[in-house]
Amino acid sequence: MQAITNITNDPNQQFKFQLPDGTVAFLTLRYVQNQSGWFYDFVYGSFSVYGRRIVCSPNMLREFRRIIPQIGIAVFTTDGNLMYEPLYLDDFASGRCVLNILNAADVTFVETVLITGI
């Protein structure tokens, strides 16, 4: 799991990640003030998803796990309140919310332990 610690208060940000197998993924974050929330675009090889709202989740890309089992995105709050998603421009910069890029082992852990409870 790779924590993205350099998210700032800038409402438009882009990140590039290299996975252990050498492939590259791109993540764009946008804060939309009139929606009071963060949204993301994600591109990995021929797979792409655009304009999705960032929510607290052990893997926001879970619905695509059969297409891209080697990568995921986890978002958590550090204040322990799992009911709230990132609502404010400074939620990541202040550390109240944390965004992590999951590798294949992390995605498997989420599926087997957190989701199915095995």
C-alpha positions in Angstrom: 0.0 0.0 0.0 1.4 3.4 -1.0 0.0 6.4 0.8 -0.2 9.5 -1.3 1.0 12.2 1.1 1.6 15.0 -1.3 -2.1 16.0 -1.9 -2.4 19.7 -1.4 -5.2 22.3 -1.2 -5.0 22.7 -5.0 -8.4 21.8 -6.4 -6.8 20.2 -9.5 -4.0 17.7 -9.1 -2.4 14.9 -11.1 -0.4 11.9 -10.0 1.6 9.2 -11.8 2.3 5.8 -10.1 4.6 3.1 -11.1 3.5 -0.4 -10.0 5.9 -3.2 -9.0 5.5 -4.8 -12.4 6.6 -1.6 -14.1 3.2 -0.5 -15.4 2.1 3.0 -14.9 -1.2 4.4 -13.6 -2.5 8.0 -13.6 -4.8 9.6 -11.1 -6.4 13.1 -11.4 -8.1 14.7 -8.4 -10.5 17.6 -8.6 -12.3 19.4 -5.8 -15.7 20.6 -6.9 -16.9 23.3 -4.5 -20.6 23.3 -5.4 -20.7 19.5 -4.8 -18.6 19.8 -1.6 -16.4 16.9 -2.6 -13.4 15.4 -4.3 -13.7 13.6 -7.6 -11.2 11.4 -9.5 -10.2 10.2 -12.9 -8.1 7.0 -13.1 -6.3 5.6 -16.1 -4.4 2.3 -16.1 -3.4 0.8 -19.4 -6.5 0.6 -21.5 -8.8 0.9 -18.5 -10.1 4.3 -17.5 -12.8 5.7 -15.3 -13.8 9.4 -15.1 -15.6 11.8 -12.8 -16.1 9.4 -9.8 -16.7 10.8 -6.4 -14.1 10.0 -3.8 -15.6 8.2 -0.8 -14.2 6.4 2.2 -13.7 2.8 1.0 -11.2 0.0 1.4 -11.1 -0.1 -2.4 -13.0 2.4 -4.6 -12.1 0.4 -7.7 -13.6 -2.9 -6.2 -16.3 -3.1 -8.9 -13.5 -3.4 -11.5 -11.5 -6.0 -9.6 -12.0 -8.6 -12.3 -10.6 -6.2 -14.9 -7.8 -4.6 -12.9 -7.0 -7.0 -9.9 -3.5 -5.6 -9.6 -4.4 -2.1 -8.4 -6.9 -0.3 -6.2 -7.6 2.9 -4.3 -8.4 3.1 -0.6 -9.5 6.2 1.2 -9.9 6.4 5.0 -10.4 9.1 7.6 -7.9 9.5 10.3 -10.4 10.8 12.8 -12.1 7.4 12.9 -15.4 8.7 11.4 -16.0 6.3 8.5 -19.4 7.8 7.7 -17.9 11.0 6.1 -16.2 11.2 2.8 -13.7 13.9 2.0 -15.9 17.0 1.9 -13.5 19.9 2.2 -10.7 21.2 0.1 -8.2 20.7 2.9 -9.3 17.1 4.0 -6.2 15.5 2.4 -3.7 18.3 3.0 -4.7 18.4 6.7 -4.4 14.7 7.0 -8.1 14.1 8.0 -8.4 11.8 5.0 -5.7 9.6 3.5 -5.6 8.1 0.0 -3.7 4.9 -0.7 -2.8 3.1 -3.9 -3.2 -0.6 -3.4 -1.1 -3.2 -5.0 -2.2 -6.8 -6.0 -1.6 -8.2 -2.5 -3.5 -5.3 -0.9 -6.5 -5.9 -3.3 -6.5 -9.6 -2.4 -6.3 -8.7 1.3 -9.3 -6.4 1.0 -11.3 -9.1 -0.8 -10.5 -12.0 1.4 -10.3 -10.4 4.8 -12.2 -7.1 4.8 -15.0 -7.9 2.4 -15.7 -11.7 2.8 -14.4 -11.9 6.4 -12.3 -15.1 5.8 
